[in-house]
């Protein structure tokens, strides 16, 4: 086995190990959030307590509020949900073909057809120099 290959494997193992540690770190924070939630502390009070102890490593106020809302809704699972990965990437050709077929489609309709977000369609249209004129997508002059 070459040393380059061995070092790449070592890097991959280290990455997996740090990711594992980070996920445990997040679960511990969330366990603490449940603890304070069960003590009837508010999200802002919990955030203040975290800030006193962890300083800049503390969870944000928004994160505390989001988790408290989950707990109020009965979701007490602190594990990360499975994610499918990166958002779907599509080629400009697919978007251009849809616009050739029907240039009056809305961004929402295009996003549904391409199975991407409306924001992704908006960015791609802008990068292609397309504007909506009287309900139709046309090349910007």
Secondary structure, DSSP 8 states (H G I E B T S, - for coil): --HHHHHHHHHHHHHHHHHHHHHHHHHHHHHHHHHHHHTT--HHHHHHHHHHHHGGGS--HHHHHHHHHHHHTT----S------S-----HHHHHHHHHH-TT--HHHHHHHHTS-HHHHHHHHHHTTEEEETTEEEE--
